[in-house]
Amino acid sequence: MKPRPRAEEQDDLLRPRLTDMIDLRHELAKLAELIDWEFFEREWAGFFPSSVGRPATPPRLIAGLLYLQHAFDLSDEAVVARWVENPYYQHFCGEIFFQHRPPIDPSSLTRWRKRIGEEGVEWLLTKTIEAGRASGTVEEKSLERVSVDTTVMEKNIAHPTDARLYETARQKLVALSAEAGIELRQSYARLAPRLAIKVGRYAHARQFKRMRKALRTLKGYTGRVMRDLRRQLDSVPAGPLRERILDMLVLTSRLLRQQPKDKGKIFSLHEPEVDCISKGKARVRYEFGTKVTVAATIDEGFIVGMRALPGNPYDGHTLAEALEQVEVLTDHRPALALVDRGYRGHGVETTRVLISGTRKGMTPTLTKLLRRRSAIEPEIGHMKTDGRLTRCPLMGTTGDALFAVLCACGHNIRKILAHLRALLALLIRTILSAFAAGHPHGNRAVAV
């Protein structure tokens, strides 16, 4: 059923309003006034075609929880739990009176993310950009000049090793066989786990000949279980279970056939779309996840575009798509884009693109701007340390697309909150200075 419109509630003699409990100068209270919540009430109502049943959760509550979750690096469970004990969170999400119980089950956030899709989270990012412009965090002219870069958003998977993948595949096949009532000739439930441990020990001791021999044996165990299950597949009736078994057999067959230098390798059985990306880092040679393009203003580091790029494309081939997203979200086509040398051969003609290291035709102003290109690197670092960009817990390529944009929303929210705190501190200092200047005892009166 469509969300019930939030009506102005009457005063309650037993419960004070949240506006009487909190400091309305707080940055979250100020931010709540800057965001156009009616937009979500209007646009997200179309996701509820049914007119019967219990009214859906208010869209402002979901939008507010998603903002808070990614602004303060919280999980679904943590943001709902903190909402119960924080009156500023409740006021930000549109509550009138203080609530003592969770507004929703944390699993509702999962369903809402699937419901709104990538277009819905881009609306969330658009509203943070509008709030940043309204608060003065980002200036209008800053949208004309952006810096674009890519990073890797790792997936929430274990580090892929052949031994771990073989053993995981065997365990999944054995579990599916038991669920289907198929009796295997041998499940290797005792031998395979011990052998997987030995592979790691041999590798640690640099006894690679023993390690390869044990790995071949472990691979054989998994292959025998796969072939045994495949021979008895006809006894499983058509249905969801049979489809799951077929999918697992296909994945296991791909896993056993893949070679070290093959393309499209499987690095996780529950996330087969994960890419292996090498960024040339000395600390981490390979990262397993998806590539993400980030577009930020040069002056403030405000995120105006962010998108997941499955398949590990070349950076230069992603620039046109990144600038198009910036134009859609901000209604401004950037006049200047600063990129690193990985974007050579980008093919963009509608926007002037300066590549790091360019010398020909450079003026002192452009040279100064180009030195600011690397300022996007710490912004990406903040999204990984202060936000949730380090590891994506959402499933599939759709989860990567949603999570990347939500991380950008959280970064912009933190920028706006810091700007509002600075404005409040400046206002207080100005008032105190004026009071000290007019008081006969000067600064001593202010200290008292």
C-alpha positions as CSV (number, residue, x, y, z in Angstrom):
1,M,0.0,0.0,0.0
2,K,1.2,3.5,-0.6
3,P,2.8,5.4,2.3
4,R,0.4,7.3,4.5
5,P,1.1,11.1,4.3
6,R,2.5,12.4,7.5
7,A,0.0,14.7,9.1
8,E,0.8,17.3,11.7
9,E,0.2,15.6,15.0
10,Q,-1.5,17.2,17.9
11,D,0.3,18.1,21.1
12,D,0.5,15.4,23.7
13,L,0.3,16.4,27.4
14,L,2.4,13.3,28.4
15,R,5.1,13.6,25.7
16,P,7.1,16.7,24.7
17,R,7.9,17.4,21.1
18,L,11.3,16.7,19.8
19,T,11.8,20.3,18.9
20,D,11.4,21.1,22.6
21,M,14.0,18.5,23.6
22,I,16.9,19.2,21.1
23,D,19.0,22.2,20.2
24,L,17.7,23.4,16.9
25,R,21.1,24.9,16.2
26,H,22.5,21.4,15.9
27,E,23.9,20.5,12.5
28,L,21.5,17.6,12.0
29,A,18.5,19.9,12.7
30,K,19.8,22.5,10.3
31,L,20.4,19.8,7.6
32,A,16.9,18.5,8.0
33,E,15.6,21.9,6.9
34,L,17.8,22.0,3.8
35,I,16.7,18.6,2.3
36,D,13.6,18.5,0.1
37,W,11.8,15.6,1.9
38,E,8.6,16.1,-0.1
39,F,10.4,15.0,-3.2
40,F,10.8,11.5,-1.8
41,E,7.2,11.4,-0.6
42,R,6.1,12.3,-4.1
43,E,8.5,10.3,-6.3
44,W,8.8,7.1,-4.2
45,A,5.0,6.7,-3.9
46,G,5.0,5.1,-7.3
47,F,6.9,2.1,-5.9
48,F,3.6,0.9,-4.2
49,P,1.1,-0.1,-6.8
50,S,-1.2,-1.8,-4.3
51,S,-3.9,0.2,-2.5
52,V,-4.8,-2.4,0.2
53,G,-3.0,-3.5,3.2
54,R,-0.9,-1.8,5.9
55,P,0.5,1.6,4.9
56,A,4.1,1.5,3.9
57,T,7.0,3.0,5.8
58,P,7.2,6.8,5.3
59,P,9.8,7.5,2.6
60,R,11.4,10.2,4.6
61,L,12.2,7.7,7.4
62,I,14.0,5.4,4.9
63,A,15.8,8.3,3.2
64,G,16.9,9.7,6.5
65,L,18.1,6.3,7.7
66,L,20.1,5.7,4.5
67,Y,21.7,9.2,4.9
68,L,22.6,8.6,8.5
69,Q,23.9,5.1,7.9
70,H,26.4,6.1,5.3
71,A,27.3,9.4,7.0
72,F,28.3,7.7,10.2
73,D,29.5,4.3,8.9
74,L,26.8,2.2,10.4
75,S,25.3,-1.1,9.5
76,D,21.5,-1.7,9.0
77,E,21.2,-3.0,12.5
78,A,23.4,-0.3,14.1
79,V,21.6,2.7,12.4
80,V,18.2,1.5,13.6
81,A,19.5,0.8,17.1
82,R,21.1,4.3,17.3
83,W,17.9,5.9,16.0
84,V,16.0,4.7,19.1
85,E,18.4,6.4,21.5
86,N,19.3,9.6,19.5
87,P,16.6,12.3,19.4
88,Y,18.5,14.2,16.7
89,Y,18.3,11.1,14.4
90,Q,14.6,10.9,15.0
91,H,14.1,14.6,14.3
92,F,16.1,14.2,11.1
93,C,13.9,11.4,9.9
94,G,10.7,13.4,10.5
95,E,9.4,12.2,13.9
96,I,7.3,14.6,16.0
97,F,7.6,12.9,19.4
98,F,10.4,10.8,20.9
99,Q,10.0,7.1,20.0
100,H,11.2,4.3,22.3
101,R,10.9,1.4,19.8
102,P,12.6,0.8,16.5
103,P,10.6,2.2,13.6
104,I,11.3,-0.7,11.3
105,D,13.1,-4.0,11.2
106,P,16.6,-3.6,9.8
107,S,15.8,-6.0,7.0
108,S,13.4,-3.5,5.7
109,L,16.3,-1.4,4.5
110,T,17.3,-4.3,2.2
111,R,13.9,-4.4,0.6
112,W,13.8,-0.6,0.2
113,R,17.2,-0.6,-1.5
114,K,15.9,-3.2,-4.0
115,R,12.7,-1.2,-4.4
116,I,14.2,2.2,-5.2
117,G,17.0,0.9,-7.4
118,E,19.9,2.8,-8.8
119,E,17.6,5.7,-9.9
120,G,16.3,6.1,-6.4
121,V,19.8,6.4,-4.8
122,E,20.8,8.9,-7.5
123,W,17.9,11.0,-6.3
124,L,19.3,10.8,-2.8
125,L,22.7,12.0,-4.1
126,T,21.0,14.8,-6.1
127,K,19.3,16.1,-2.9
128,T,22.6,16.2,-1.0
129,I,24.1,18.3,-3.9
130,E,21.1,20.7,-3.6
131,A,21.5,20.8,0.2
132,G,25.2,21.6,-0.3
133,R,24.5,24.4,-2.6
134,A,21.8,25.8,-0.3
135,S,24.0,25.7,2.8
136,G,27.0,27.2,1.0
137,T,29.1,24.1,1.3
138,V,29.7,24.1,-2.4
139,E,29.5,27.1,-4.6
140,E,27.7,27.3,-7.9
141,K,30.8,28.0,-10.0
142,S,32.6,25.0,-8.5
143,L,30.3,22.7,-10.4
144,E,32.0,23.9,-13.6
145,R,35.3,22.3,-12.7
146,V,35.6,18.7,-11.5
147,S,38.2,16.2,-10.8
148,V,37.6,12.6,-11.9
149,D,39.4,9.4,-10.7
150,T,38.7,5.7,-10.2
151,T,39.1,3.5,-7.1
152,V,38.4,0.0,-6.1
153,M,35.4,-0.9,-3.9
154,E,36.3,-4.3,-2.5
155,K,33.6,-6.9,-2.1
156,N,32.8,-8.5,1.2
157,I,34.5,-11.9,0.4
158,A,37.4,-13.9,1.8
159,H,40.7,-13.7,0.1
160,P,40.4,-16.2,-2.8
161,T,42.8,-19.1,-2.7
162,D,42.4,-22.3,-4.7
163,A,42.2,-24.5,-1.6
164,R,39.5,-22.3,-0.1
165,L,37.5,-22.2,-3.3
166,Y,37.7,-26.0,-3.8
167,E,36.7,-26.8,-0.3
168,T,33.8,-24.2,-0.3
169,A,32.5,-25.7,-3.6
170,R,32.7,-29.2,-2.1
171,Q,30.8,-28.2,1.0
172,K,28.1,-26.5,-1.0
173,L,27.6,-29.5,-3.2
174,V,27.4,-31.8,-0.2
175,A,24.8,-29.5,1.4
176,L,22.7,-29.4,-1.7
177,S,22.9,-33.2,-2.0
178,A,21.6,-33.6,1.5
179,E,18.8,-31.1,0.9
180,A,17.7,-33.0,-2.2
181,G,18.0,-36.4,-0.5
182,I,20.8,-37.7,-2.7
183,E,23.2,-40.1,-1.1
184,L,26.7,-39.5,-2.4
185,R,29.3,-42.3,-2.7
186,Q,31.7,-40.3,-0.6
187,S,31.5,-36.7,0.7
188,Y,35.1,-36.4,1.9
189,A,33.8,-34.5,4.9
190,R,36.8,-35.7,7.0
191,L,39.7,-35.8,4.4
192,A,39.0,-32.5,2.5
193,P,39.0,-30.0,5.4
194,R,42.3,-31.5,6.7
195,L,43.9,-31.3,3.3
196,A,42.8,-27.7,2.8
197,I,44.6,-26.8,6.1
198,K,47.7,-28.7,4.9
199,V,47.8,-26.7,1.7
200,G,48.0,-23.4,3.7
201,R,50.7,-24.9,5.9
202,Y,52.8,-26.1,3.0
203,A,52.5,-22.7,1.4
204,H,53.6,-20.9,4.6
205,A,56.6,-23.3,4.9
206,R,57.4,-22.7,1.2
207,Q,57.1,-26.4,0.5
208,F,55.5,-25.7,-2.9
209,K,55.9,-29.2,-4.3
210,R,53.9,-30.7,-1.4
211,M,51.4,-27.8,-1.7
212,R,50.7,-28.5,-5.4
213,K,50.3,-32.2,-4.8
214,A,47.8,-31.6,-2.0
215,L,46.0,-29.0,-4.1
216,R,45.6,-31.5,-6.9
217,T,44.2,-34.1,-4.5
218,L,41.7,-31.5,-3.0
219,K,40.7,-30.6,-6.6
220,G,40.0,-34.2,-7.3
221,Y,37.8,-34.6,-4.2
222,T,35.6,-31.7,-5.4
223,G,35.5,-33.0,-8.9
224,R,34.3,-36.5,-7.7
225,V,31.5,-35.0,-5.6
226,M,30.5,-32.8,-8.6
227,R,30.3,-35.7,-11.0
228,D,28.5,-38.0,-8.5
229,L,25.8,-35.3,-8.0
230,R,25.6,-34.7,-11.7
231,R,24.9,-38.4,-12.3
232,Q,22.0,-38.5,-9.9
233,L,20.5,-35.1,-10.9
234,D,17.6,-36.8,-12.8
235,S,16.2,-37.9,-9.5
236,V,15.6,-34.3,-8.4
237,P,12.2,-33.0,-9.5
238,A,11.9,-29.7,-11.4
239,G,11.8,-26.7,-9.1
240,P,13.9,-24.1,-7.3
241,L,16.1,-26.7,-5.6
242,R,17.0,-28.3,-9.0
243,E,17.8,-24.8,-10.4
244,R,20.1,-24.1,-7.4
245,I,21.9,-27.4,-7.9
246,L,22.4,-26.7,-11.6
247,D,23.8,-23.3,-10.9
248,M,26.2,-24.7,-8.4
249,L,27.3,-27.4,-10.8
250,V,28.0,-24.9,-13.5
251,L,30.0,-22.7,-11.1
252,T,32.0,-25.6,-9.8
253,S,32.7,-26.8,-13.3
254,R,34.0,-23.4,-14.3
255,L,36.1,-23.3,-11.1
256,L,37.8,-26.6,-11.8
257,R,38.5,-25.8,-15.4
258,Q,39.9,-22.2,-14.9
259,Q,43.6,-21.6,-15.4
260,P,45.8,-19.0,-13.6
261,K,45.9,-16.6,-16.5
262,D,42.3,-17.0,-17.7
263,K,39.9,-14.1,-18.1
264,G,36.6,-14.1,-16.2
265,K,37.8,-16.2,-13.4
266,I,35.7,-17.1,-10.4
267,F,37.0,-15.6,-7.1
268,S,34.0,-16.2,-5.0
269,L,31.2,-18.8,-5.3
270,H,28.5,-16.5,-3.8
271,E,29.8,-13.4,-5.7
272,P,30.9,-14.8,-9.1
273,E,30.9,-11.3,-10.7
274,V,33.8,-10.1,-8.6
275,D,36.7,-8.7,-10.6
276,C,40.4,-8.9,-9.8
277,I,41.8,-5.4,-10.1
278,S,45.5,-4.4,-10.0
279,K,46.1,-0.8,-9.1
280,G,49.9,-0.9,-8.8
281,K,49.9,-0.5,-5.0
282,A,52.9,-1.7,-3.1
283,R,50.8,-2.6,0.0
284,V,48.0,-4.5,-1.8
285,R,48.9,-5.9,-5.2
286,Y,45.4,-7.1,-6.1
287,E,42.0,-6.0,-4.9
288,F,38.9,-8.1,-5.4
289,G,35.7,-6.1,-6.0
290,T,34.5,-3.6,-8.6
291,K,36.0,-0.4,-10.1
292,V,34.2,2.9,-9.1
293,T,34.5,6.2,-10.8
294,V,34.4,9.3,-8.6
295,A,33.8,12.9,-9.7
296,A,34.3,15.7,-7.2
297,T,34.5,19.5,-7.3
298,I,38.1,20.8,-7.4
299,D,37.6,23.5,-4.7
300,E,35.5,21.7,-2.0
301,G,35.9,18.0,-2.8
302,F,32.2,17.7,-2.9
303,I,31.0,14.5,-4.7
304,V,28.9,15.3,-7.7
305,G,29.0,11.9,-9.4
306,M,29.8,8.3,-8.5
307,R,29.1,5.0,-10.3
308,A,30.2,1.4,-10.2
309,L,31.9,0.0,-13.3
310,P,31.7,-3.8,-13.5
311,G,34.1,-5.6,-15.7
312,N,37.2,-3.6,-14.9
313,P,37.0,-1.2,-17.9
314,Y,39.9,1.1,-19.0
315,D,39.7,4.4,-17.1
316,G,39.7,6.5,-20.3
317,H,36.6,4.7,-21.6
318,T,34.7,5.7,-18.5
319,L,35.2,9.4,-18.5
320,A,32.3,10.2,-20.9
321,E,29.9,8.2,-18.7
322,A,31.1,9.9,-15.5
323,L,30.7,13.4,-17.0
324,E,27.2,12.5,-18.3
325,Q,26.2,11.5,-14.7
326,V,27.5,14.8,-13.3
327,E,25.4,16.7,-15.8
328,V,22.3,14.7,-15.0
329,L,22.7,15.1,-11.2
330,T,23.7,18.8,-11.1
331,D,22.1,20.2,-14.3
332,H,25.6,21.5,-15.2
333,R,27.9,20.2,-17.9
334,P,31.5,20.6,-16.4
335,A,33.6,22.9,-18.5
336,L,36.8,21.5,-17.2
337,A,37.8,18.0,-16.0
338,L,41.1,17.1,-14.3
339,V,42.2,13.5,-14.6
340,D,45.4,11.4,-14.2
341,R,47.4,9.7,-16.9
342,G,45.3,6.6,-16.9
343,Y,42.6,8.6,-18.9
344,R,44.7,9.1,-22.0
345,G,42.6,8.4,-25.1
346,H,39.3,9.3,-23.4
347,G,37.7,10.7,-26.6
348,V,35.7,13.4,-24.7
349,E,35.2,16.6,-26.8
350,T,32.4,18.5,-25.1
351,T,34.4,19.1,-21.9
352,R,38.0,20.3,-21.7
353,V,40.1,17.6,-20.1
354,L,43.5,18.2,-18.6
355,I,45.6,15.2,-18.0
356,S,48.2,15.1,-15.3
357,G,51.7,15.9,-16.7
358,T,50.4,18.1,-19.5
359,R,52.8,20.9,-20.5
360,K,51.6,22.1,-23.9
361,G,49.3,25.1,-23.9
362,M,49.2,25.5,-20.2
363,T,48.7,28.9,-18.5
364,P,49.6,29.7,-14.9
365,T,45.9,29.4,-13.9
366,L,45.6,26.0,-15.5
367,T,48.8,24.8,-14.0
368,K,47.6,25.8,-10.6
369,L,44.3,24.0,-11.2
370,L,46.1,20.8,-12.4
371,R,48.1,20.7,-9.2
372,R,44.7,20.4,-7.4
373,R,43.9,17.2,-9.3
374,S,45.4,15.0,-6.6
375,A,43.1,16.5,-4.0
376,I,40.5,13.9,-5.0
377,E,42.7,11.2,-3.5
378,P,42.2,12.2,0.1
379,E,38.5,12.5,-0.5
380,I,38.4,8.9,-1.7
381,G,40.4,8.0,1.4
382,H,37.9,9.7,3.7
383,M,35.1,7.8,2.0
384,K,36.9,4.6,2.8
385,T,38.0,5.4,6.4
386,D,35.1,7.6,7.6
387,G,32.5,6.1,5.3
388,R,31.7,2.6,4.1
389,L,33.5,2.5,0.7
390,T,36.2,0.1,2.0
391,R,34.0,-3.0,1.5
392,C,30.6,-3.5,-0.1
393,P,28.3,-5.9,1.7
394,L,25.5,-5.8,-0.8
395,M,25.1,-8.6,-3.3
396,G,25.7,-8.6,-7.0
397,T,26.4,-5.9,-9.5
398,T,23.2,-4.1,-8.5
399,G,24.4,-4.0,-4.9
400,D,27.7,-2.5,-6.1
401,A,25.8,0.2,-8.1
402,L,23.6,1.1,-5.1
403,F,26.3,1.1,-2.5
404,A,28.7,3.3,-4.5
405,V,26.2,6.1,-4.8
406,L,25.1,5.8,-1.2
407,C,28.8,6.2,-0.1
408,A,28.8,9.4,-2.1
409,C,25.7,10.6,-0.2
410,G,27.3,9.9,3.1
411,H,30.5,11.8,2.1
412,N,28.4,14.8,1.1
413,I,26.4,14.7,4.3
414,R,29.6,14.7,6.4
415,K,30.8,17.7,4.3
416,I,27.6,19.7,4.9
417,L,27.6,18.8,8.7
418,A,31.2,20.0,9.1
419,H,30.3,23.3,7.2
420,L,27.3,23.9,9.5
421,R,29.3,23.2,12.6
422,A,31.9,25.7,11.4
423,L,29.2,28.3,10.7
424,L,27.8,27.9,14.2
425,A,31.2,28.1,15.8
426,L,31.9,31.3,13.8
427,L,28.6,32.8,14.9
428,I,29.3,32.1,18.6
429,R,32.8,33.5,18.4
430,T,31.4,36.7,16.7
431,I,28.7,37.1,19.4
432,L,31.3,36.6,22.2
433,S,33.7,39.0,20.6
434,A,31.0,41.7,20.3
435,F,29.9,41.1,23.9
436,A,33.6,41.3,25.1
437,A,34.1,44.5,23.2
438,G,31.1,46.2,24.8
439,H,31.6,44.9,28.3
440,P,33.6,47.1,30.7
441,H,35.7,44.3,32.0
442,G,36.6,43.0,28.5
443,N,37.6,39.4,27.9
444,R,37.6,38.6,31.6
445,A,33.8,38.8,31.7
446,V,33.6,36.4,28.8
447,A,35.8,33.9,30.5
448,V,33.6,34.1,33.6
